[in-house]
Amino acid sequence: METFFQDFWALVDGAKTITFLVLFIIDFIAGVIVAIKAGTFAFNKLANCLSSNVLFLIAGYYLIGLMVTQDPAWQAVLIGSYALIIATMVANIGGKLKKLGLPIPDSISKLLVK
């Protein structure tokens, strides 16, 4: 059992987990700033970020990591899911930065989450 957890943690820990955390914090802060700028900020809505799709995606990533520890054939799915989650998080942040007035070209902004 100890080897199982070591194998799992070796797959999902480190730079990937730190990247998820940093992007989540940036997304959270950008969302708060957008809400303040729009005049819709409320303290009782701060916990809504915990029900965001991004957290479900990250949980799915860890579940796939569990599957990889049992069957290494899932390794490609784990790598692909990591790339898609990072792309989704960057798009969320980009959409919020566009709302803050950051000059993002239209060719890029049409790809961002609105």
Secondary structure by P-SEA (a helix, b strand, c coil): caaaaaaaaaacccaaaaaaaaaaaaaaaaaaaaaaaaccccccccccccccaaaaaaaaaaaaaaaaaacccaaaaaaaaaaaaaaaaaaaaaaaaaaacccccaaaaaaccc
